[in-house]
């Protein structure tokens, strides 16, 4: 499934929820469905700078594709990172670098996050793209 197909799927899931409390609950549920991050990856080097809450992100490169795992100590942030993992994991570094993340605005996420959470969202995206750039450079 392409990055855009996954984004369209996420937009469909959120479009059925008119109330933002329901959307926050969906984010929390998505975060809780994420498998816990192995403790060996909860290191300073895996912490994302720019997030108010603690977010650890691990990237693994297998057979030309990047796979992300992450964990946060904040419920909604854990859900946001779960969405990003769903969109980016299993794609090539080049696809991740070139992706237009339109789902964030289409589901109204950016406008319903506090400024600090919005900064954290941007920091997570930036870190995932930095991994993609690094792996892309290493393989080309």
C-alpha positions as CSV (number, residue, x, y, z in Angstrom):
1,X,0.0,0.0,0.0
2,X,1.4,3.4,-0.9
3,X,1.9,6.3,1.5
4,X,-1.0,8.2,0.0
5,X,-3.3,5.1,0.2
6,X,-2.5,4.8,3.9
7,X,-3.1,8.5,4.4
8,X,-6.5,8.2,2.6
9,X,-7.4,5.3,4.9
10,X,-6.5,7.4,8.0
11,X,-8.6,10.3,6.6
12,X,-11.6,7.9,6.2
13,X,-11.2,6.6,9.7
14,X,-11.2,10.1,11.2
15,X,-13.9,11.5,8.9
16,X,-16.6,9.3,10.6
17,X,-15.9,11.2,13.9
18,X,-17.3,14.7,14.2
19,X,-16.5,15.3,17.8
20,X,-12.8,16.1,18.6
21,X,-13.1,14.2,21.9
22,X,-13.9,11.1,19.8
23,X,-10.9,11.8,17.6
24,X,-8.6,12.2,20.6
25,X,-9.9,8.9,21.9
26,X,-9.1,7.3,18.6
27,X,-5.6,8.7,18.8
28,X,-5.2,7.3,22.4
29,X,-6.5,3.9,21.2
30,X,-4.1,3.8,18.3
31,X,-1.2,4.6,20.7
32,X,-2.3,1.9,23.0
33,X,-2.4,-0.6,20.2
34,X,1.3,0.0,19.4
35,X,3.6,-2.7,20.7
36,X,5.9,-1.4,23.5
37,X,9.3,-0.2,22.5
38,X,12.1,-2.5,23.6
39,X,13.9,-1.0,26.6
40,X,17.2,-1.2,24.8
41,X,16.0,1.5,22.4
42,X,14.9,3.9,25.1
43,X,18.2,5.8,25.0
44,X,19.1,9.5,24.9
45,X,20.1,9.1,21.3
46,X,16.6,7.9,20.3
47,X,14.8,10.7,22.2
48,X,13.3,13.2,19.8
49,X,14.4,16.8,20.4
50,X,11.6,19.4,20.3
51,X,8.9,17.2,22.0
52,X,7.6,18.4,25.3
53,X,6.8,14.8,26.2
54,X,9.4,12.0,25.9
55,X,9.3,10.2,22.6
56,X,11.8,7.5,21.6
57,X,12.1,6.6,17.9
58,X,13.9,3.6,16.5
59,X,14.5,3.1,12.8
60,X,15.5,-0.2,11.2
61,X,16.5,-0.7,7.6
62,X,15.7,-4.1,6.1
63,X,15.7,-5.1,2.4
64,X,15.6,-1.5,1.2
65,X,12.7,-0.4,3.5
66,X,12.6,1.6,6.7
67,X,10.6,0.3,9.7
68,X,9.9,2.5,12.7
69,X,9.1,1.7,16.3
70,X,8.4,4.4,18.9
71,X,7.0,5.0,22.3
72,X,5.9,8.1,24.3
73,X,5.0,8.8,27.9
74,X,2.0,10.9,26.7
75,X,-1.1,9.2,25.5
76,X,-2.1,11.5,22.6
77,X,1.5,11.8,21.4
78,X,1.8,8.0,21.4
79,X,-1.2,8.0,19.1
80,X,0.3,10.7,16.8
81,X,3.5,8.8,16.5
82,X,1.5,5.6,15.8
83,X,-0.1,7.4,12.8
84,X,3.3,8.5,11.5
85,X,4.7,4.9,11.9
86,X,1.7,3.6,10.0
87,X,2.2,6.0,7.2
88,X,6.0,5.7,6.9
89,X,7.0,2.2,8.0
90,X,7.6,-0.3,5.2
91,X,8.5,2.3,2.6
92,X,11.8,3.2,0.9
93,X,13.8,6.1,2.3
94,X,13.1,8.0,-1.0
95,X,9.3,7.5,-0.6
96,X,9.5,8.9,2.9
97,X,11.7,11.9,1.9
98,X,9.3,12.8,-1.0
99,X,6.0,12.1,0.9
100,X,3.5,14.9,1.2
101,X,1.8,14.4,4.6
102,X,-1.6,15.8,3.7
103,X,-3.5,13.7,6.2
104,X,-2.4,15.8,9.1
105,X,-4.3,18.9,7.9
106,X,-7.2,16.8,6.4
107,X,-8.1,15.2,9.7
108,X,-7.7,18.6,11.5
109,X,-4.9,17.4,13.6
110,X,-2.6,20.4,13.3
111,X,-5.4,22.9,14.3
112,X,-6.4,20.8,17.3
113,X,-3.0,20.4,18.8
114,X,-1.5,22.8,21.3
115,X,1.6,24.8,20.0
116,X,3.9,22.5,22.0
117,X,2.3,19.3,20.6
118,X,2.4,20.8,17.1
119,X,6.2,21.4,17.5
120,X,6.5,17.9,18.7
121,X,4.6,16.6,15.6
122,X,7.0,18.5,13.4
123,X,10.0,17.2,15.3
124,X,8.8,13.6,14.9
125,X,8.3,14.0,11.1
126,X,11.7,15.7,10.8
127,X,13.4,12.9,12.7
128,X,11.8,10.2,10.6
129,X,12.8,12.1,7.4
130,X,16.4,12.5,8.8
131,X,16.6,8.7,9.2
132,X,15.3,8.3,5.6
133,X,17.9,10.8,4.3
134,X,20.7,9.0,6.2
135,X,19.7,5.5,5.0
136,X,19.2,6.9,1.5
137,X,22.7,8.4,1.5
138,X,24.2,5.2,2.9
139,X,22.7,3.0,0.2
140,X,23.3,5.3,-2.8
